[in-house]
């Protein structure tokens, strides 16, 4: 044992490392001491979703609105995550309406804004223009988020009317048909 430091000469480096580790631990404890205690957080959370019956009513109302205007369309309703719940296609709606309506609803659910607004925000030269190249995104009119109590709970997409404004109007009619029920 060395009289100079009171350590066994063979154990010197090991003890020195232990001392270094101890210094780091003490330093960390001193640094953490002024922090407030961590708050317990819930391990789960609750979200609201449309029932399949409510999603179907929204799709039927959107389809009826477009029919009244003389348009043959496809209508998709997704849950808040963009997963398809309901799809309706009118008899003479184009084959493309299946995918397009679903992509519009998915986009509105994913980005939590209308696809018309996303189309404006993602135009060439805008900071978000690259989003248009993301798989599944369709930034043209016809996709609307469905909100209740300030939160997006679903989305609706319409395809087949002549232009995004007409698709938007039909989608809005679908939302209007269920709005009272989902606000309760």
QUISUL-V129947 format. One record per pair of residues at least 12 apart in sequence whose ideal C-beta (glycine too) atoms are under 10 Angstrom apart, sorted by the first residue. I is the first residue (numbers start at 1). J is the second residue. D is the distance in Angstrom with one decimal. If there is no record, write none. Layout:
[[I,J,D] [I,J,D]]
This chain:
[[7,19,9.8] [47,79,9.2] [47,80,6.4] [47,81,9.2] [47,151,7.9] [47,152,9.8] [47,153,7.5] [48,80,7.9] [48,148,6.2] [48,149,7.7] [48,151,6.9] [48,152,9.7] [48,153,4.8] [48,154,9.0] [48,182,7.9] [49,79,5.3] [49,80,6.4] [49,81,9.1] [49,83,9.8] [49,85,8.4] [49,153,6.1] [49,154,6.9] [50,77,7.1] [50,78,9.2] [50,79,7.0] [50,80,8.7] [50,85,6.7] [50,86,8.8] [50,146,7.1] [50,148,8.9] [50,153,6.3] [50,154,4.6] [50,155,9.9] [50,156,9.8] [50,178,7.6] [50,181,9.3] [50,182,7.0] [51,85,9.0] [51,181,9.4] [51,182,9.8] [52,77,9.1] [52,79,9.9] [52,85,5.9] [52,86,6.6] [53,86,9.5] [53,178,9.8] [53,181,9.8] [54,77,8.8] [54,85,9.2] [54,86,9.4] [54,146,9.4] [54,153,9.7] [54,154,8.4] [54,177,9.4] [54,178,5.4] [54,181,6.2] [54,182,6.9] [55,76,9.6] [55,77,4.1] [55,78,8.4] [55,79,8.2] [55,84,9.5] [55,85,4.3] [55,86,4.4] [55,87,9.8] [55,146,8.9] [55,154,6.6] [55,156,8.5] [55,174,9.4] [55,178,8.4] [56,75,10.0] [56,77,7.7] [56,85,8.3] [56,86,5.1] [56,88,8.0] [56,178,9.8] [57,77,9.4] [57,86,9.2] [57,174,8.2] [57,177,5.9] [57,178,5.6] [57,181,8.2] [58,75,8.1] [58,77,5.5] [58,85,9.5] [58,86,7.8] [58,88,10.0] [58,146,7.1] [58,154,7.8] [58,156,5.8] [58,171,8.7] [58,173,9.0] [58,174,4.1] [58,175,6.4] [58,176,9.0] [58,177,6.0] [58,178,4.9] [58,179,9.4] [58,181,9.7] [58,182,9.2] [59,74,9.5] [59,75,4.4] [59,76,7.5] [59,77,5.1] [59,85,8.7] [59,86,4.8] [59,87,7.4] [59,88,4.7] [59,101,9.4] [59,105,9.9] [59,156,7.2] [59,157,9.8] [59,158,9.2] [59,171,9.8] [59,174,6.2] [59,177,9.5] [59,178,9.9] [60,75,8.1] [60,86,8.9] [60,88,6.8] [60,174,7.9] [60,177,7.8] [61,75,9.0] [61,156,9.6] [61,170,8.7] [61,171,9.7] [61,172,9.8] [61,173,5.5] [61,174,4.6] [61,175,8.3] [61,176,7.3] [61,177,3.4] [61,178,7.5] [62,74,9.8] [62,75,4.6] [62,76,9.5] [62,77,8.5] [62,88,8.2] [62,101,9.5] [62,142,9.9] [62,144,9.6] [62,156,6.3] [62,157,9.2] [62,158,5.6] [62,167,9.1] [62,169,9.3] [62,170,4.7] [62,171,5.6] [62,172,8.3] [62,173,5.6] [62,174,3.2] [62,175,8.2] [62,176,9.5] [62,177,7.9] [63,75,5.2] [63,88,5.3] [63,89,8.6] [63,90,6.1] [63,93,9.1] [63,158,8.4] [63,160,9.8] [63,170,7.6] [63,173,9.2] [63,174,8.0] [64,90,9.9] [64,170,8.8] [64,173,7.6] [64,174,8.9] [64,177,8.6] [65,158,8.9] [65,161,9.5] [65,166,9.7] [65,169,7.0] [65,170,4.6] [65,171,8.7] [65,172,8.2] [65,173,3.5] [65,174,7.2] [65,176,8.9] [65,177,8.7] [66,90,7.4] [66,93,9.0] [66,158,6.8] [66,159,10.0] [66,160,7.2] [66,161,5.6] [66,166,7.5] [66,167,8.2] [66,169,8.3] [66,170,4.2] [66,171,9.3] [66,173,8.1] [66,174,9.5] [67,90,6.7] [67,91,9.9] [67,170,9.1] [68,170,9.2] [68,173,8.9] [69,161,7.2] [69,162,9.5] [69,166,6.8] [69,169,7.7] [69,170,7.4] [69,173,9.6] [70,161,9.1] [70,162,9.4] [70,166,9.9] [71,90,8.1] [71,92,9.8] [71,93,8.5] [71,158,8.9] [71,160,6.1] [71,161,4.1] [71,162,7.0] [71,163,10.0] [71,166,6.4] [71,167,8.6] [71,169,9.7] [71,170,7.1] [72,89,8.6] [72,90,4.4] [72,91,6.8] [72,92,4.2] [72,93,4.4] [72,94,7.9] [72,97,8.3] [72,160,5.8] [72,161,8.6] [73,88,8.7] [73,89,7.8] [73,90,5.8] [73,92,9.7] [73,93,5.3] [73,94,9.0] [73,97,6.1] [73,100,9.8] [73,101,7.4] [73,142,8.8] [73,157,9.9] [73,158,5.4] [73,159,6.2] [73,160,3.5] [73,161,5.6] [73,166,8.8] [73,167,7.2] [73,170,6.4] [73,171,9.6] [74,87,6.9] [74,88,7.0] [74,89,4.3] [74,90,7.2] [74,93,4.9] [74,94,8.0] [74,95,9.1] [74,96,8.4] [74,97,3.1] [74,98,5.6] [74,99,8.8] [74,100,7.2] [74,101,4.3] [74,102,8.2] [74,104,9.8] [74,142,10.0] [74,157,8.4] [74,158,7.3] [74,159,5.1] [74,160,5.7] [74,167,10.0] [75,87,7.1] [75,88,4.9] [75,89,7.8] [75,90,8.5] [75,93,9.1] [75,97,8.5] [75,101,5.8] [75,102,9.7] [75,104,9.8] [75,105,8.6] [75,142,9.6] [75,156,6.8] [75,157,7.2] [75,158,5.3] [75,159,8.1] [75,160,8.9] [75,167,9.5] [75,170,7.5] [75,171,7.7] [75,174,6.7] [76,88,8.2] [76,89,9.4] [76,97,9.0] [76,98,8.1] [76,99,9.2] [76,100,8.8] [76,101,4.1] [76,102,4.3] [76,103,8.3] [76,104,7.2] [76,105,4.3] [76,106,8.1] [76,142,9.8] [76,143,8.8] [76,155,8.4] [76,156,7.0] [76,157,4.5] [76,158,8.0] [76,159,8.1] [76,171,9.7] [77,101,9.3] [77,102,9.5] [77,105,6.4] [77,109,9.7] [77,146,7.8] [77,154,6.1] [77,155,7.3] [77,156,5.1] [77,157,7.9] [77,171,9.6] [77,174,7.6] [77,175,9.8] [77,178,9.6] [78,102,7.5] [78,104,9.6] [78,105,4.4] [78,106,5.9] [78,107,9.7] [78,108,8.1] [78,109,5.0] [78,110,9.2] [78,143,9.4] [78,145,9.8] [78,146,9.1] [78,154,6.2] [78,155,5.0] [78,156,7.9] [78,157,7.6] [79,105,9.7] [79,109,7.3] [79,146,9.8] [79,152,10.0] [79,153,7.9] [79,154,5.7] [79,155,8.3] [80,109,6.0] [80,110,9.6] [80,112,9.0] [80,145,8.6] [80,146,8.6] [80,147,9.9] [80,151,8.0] [80,152,5.6] [80,153,5.3] [80,154,5.9] [80,155,7.7] [81,106,9.0] [81,109,6.5] [81,110,8.0] [81,152,9.8] [81,154,9.5] [81,155,9.6] [82,102,9.0] [82,103,9.5] [82,105,7.1] [82,106,4.0] [82,107,7.9] [82,108,8.4] [82,109,4.0] [82,110,5.1] [82,111,9.6] [82,136,8.2] [82,154,9.5] [82,155,6.9] [82,157,10.0] [83,105,9.8] [83,106,8.4] [83,109,8.4] [83,154,9.9] [84,101,9.7] [84,102,5.8] [84,105,7.5] [84,106,7.9] [84,157,9.7] [85,105,9.1] [85,154,7.3] [85,155,9.8] [85,156,10.0] [86,105,9.6] [86,154,9.7] [86,156,9.2] [87,101,7.1] [87,102,6.6] [87,105,9.1] [87,157,9.4] [88,101,9.0] [89,101,8.1] [89,159,9.3] [89,160,8.4] [90,160,7.4] [92,160,9.0] [93,159,7.7] [93,160,4.6] [93,161,9.7] [94,159,8.1] [94,160,6.0] [96,159,7.1] [96,160,8.2] [97,142,9.9] [97,157,9.5] [97,158,8.5] [97,159,4.1] [97,160,4.4] [97,161,9.6] [97,167,9.8] [98,159,8.2] [98,160,10.0] [99,136,10.0] [99,138,9.0] [99,159,8.3] [100,138,6.7] [100,140,8.6] [100,142,7.7] [100,143,9.5] [100,157,7.6] [100,158,9.0] [100,159,3.8] [100,160,8.0] [100,167,9.2] [101,138,9.4] [101,142,7.2] [101,143,8.3] [101,156,8.6] [101,157,4.3] [101,158,5.9] [101,159,4.0] [101,160,7.7] [101,167,8.4] [101,171,9.2] [102,136,9.1] [102,138,9.1] [102,143,9.6] [102,157,6.3] [102,159,8.6] [103,115,8.9] [103,135,9.8] [103,136,5.9] [103,137,7.5] [103,138,4.0] [103,139,9.9] [103,140,9.5] [103,142,9.6] [103,143,7.9] [103,157,7.0] [103,159,8.5] [104,116,9.9] [104,118,9.9] [104,137,9.9] [104,138,5.3] [104,139,9.1] [104,140,7.4] [104,141,8.2] [104,142,4.6] [104,143,3.2] [104,144,8.5] [104,155,8.1] [104,156,8.3] [104,157,3.1] [104,158,7.0] [104,159,6.4] [104,164,9.1] [104,167,7.5] [104,168,9.7] [104,171,8.2] [105,138,9.4] [105,142,8.8] [105,143,5.6] [105,144,8.4] [105,145,9.1] [105,146,9.3] [105,154,8.3] [105,155,4.5] [105,156,5.7] [105,157,3.3] [105,158,8.6] [105,159,9.6] [105,171,8.6] [106,136,5.7] [106,137,8.3] [106,138,7.9] [106,143,7.9] [106,155,7.3] [106,157,7.4] [107,119,9.6] [107,131,9.3] [107,134,9.2] [107,136,7.1] [107,137,5.3] [107,138,5.2] [107,139,6.7] [107,140,9.1] [107,142,9.6] [107,143,5.2] [107,145,9.7] [107,155,8.0] [107,157,7.7] [108,138,9.4] [108,142,8.8] [108,143,3.7] [108,144,5.5] [108,145,4.8] [108,146,8.4] [108,152,8.3] [108,154,9.2] [108,155,3.9] [108,156,7.4] [108,157,6.6] [108,171,8.6] [109,143,8.3] [109,144,9.8] [109,145,6.4] [109,146,8.6] [109,152,6.6] [109,153,9.3] [109,154,7.0] [109,155,3.7] [109,156,9.2] [109,157,9.0] [110,131,10.0] [110,134,9.1] [110,136,7.8] [110,137,7.7] [110,143,9.7] [110,145,9.5] [110,152,9.7] [110,155,8.3] [111,128,9.5] [111,131,7.9] [111,134,9.9] [111,137,8.0] [111,139,8.7] [111,143,9.1] [111,145,8.3] [111,152,9.6] [111,155,9.5] [112,145,5.6] [112,147,8.8] [112,151,9.2] [112,152,5.0] [112,155,8.7] [113,139,9.9] [113,143,9.1] [113,144,9.0] [113,145,6.7] [113,152,9.1] [114,139,9.8] [114,141,7.7] [114,142,8.9] [114,143,6.5] [114,144,5.2] [114,145,7.0] [114,155,9.4] [114,164,9.5] [114,168,7.1] [114,171,8.7] [114,172,9.6] [115,137,8.9] [115,138,6.4] [115,139,5.7] [115,140,6.0] [115,141,6.1] [115,142,6.0] [115,143,3.5] [115,144,7.6] [115,145,9.5] [115,155,9.2] [115,157,7.5] [115,164,7.6] [115,167,8.8] [115,168,8.4] [115,171,9.3] [116,139,8.4] [116,140,7.5] [116,141,4.2] [116,142,7.8] [116,143,8.0] [116,144,8.5] [116,164,5.7] [116,165,8.0] [116,167,9.0] [116,168,6.0] [117,139,8.9] [117,141,9.4] [117,143,9.8] [117,144,9.7] [118,131,7.4] [118,132,8.8] [118,137,7.8] [118,138,8.9] [118,139,4.4] [118,140,8.8] [118,141,9.8] [118,143,8.1] [119,132,8.6] [119,138,8.9] [119,139,4.1] [119,140,5.5] [119,141,6.9] [119,143,9.6] [119,164,7.5] [120,139,8.5] [121,139,8.0] [122,134,9.6] [122,137,8.2] [122,139,5.0] [123,139,8.8] [138,157,8.2] [138,159,9.0] [139,164,9.9] [140,159,9.2] [140,163,9.2] [140,164,5.3] [140,167,8.3] [141,158,8.9] [141,159,9.9] [141,161,9.2] [141,163,6.9] [141,164,1.8] [141,165,6.0] [141,166,8.2] [141,167,5.4] [141,168,5.0] [141,169,9.4] [141,171,8.9] [142,156,8.9] [142,157,5.8] [142,158,4.7] [142,159,5.8] [142,160,8.9] [142,161,7.6] [142,163,8.9] [142,164,5.5] [142,165,9.0] [142,166,8.4] [142,167,3.0] [142,168,6.0] [142,169,9.5] [142,170,8.0] [142,171,6.2] [143,155,6.3] [143,156,7.3] [143,157,4.4] [143,158,7.9] [143,159,9.1] [143,164,9.1] [143,167,8.1] [143,168,8.4] [143,171,7.1] [144,156,5.6] [144,157,7.9] [144,158,8.5] [144,167,9.3] [144,168,6.7] [144,170,9.9] [144,171,4.6] [144,172,6.5] [144,174,8.3] [144,175,6.3] [145,171,10.0] [145,175,9.0] [146,171,9.2] [146,174,8.4] [146,175,5.5] [146,178,7.6] [146,179,8.6] [146,182,7.2] [147,175,8.5] [147,179,9.1] [147,182,8.4] [147,183,9.3] [148,178,9.3] [148,179,8.2] [148,181,9.1] [148,182,4.2] [148,183,5.7] [148,184,8.8] [149,182,8.5] [149,183,6.9] [149,184,9.7] [153,182,6.7] [154,175,9.1] [154,178,9.2] [154,182,8.4] [155,171,8.9] [155,175,9.6] [156,170,9.0] [156,171,4.7] [156,172,8.8] [156,173,9.7] [156,174,5.1] [156,175,6.4] [156,178,9.6] [157,171,6.9] [157,174,9.8] [158,170,4.6] [158,171,4.6] [158,172,9.3] [158,173,9.2] [158,174,7.6] [159,171,9.9]]
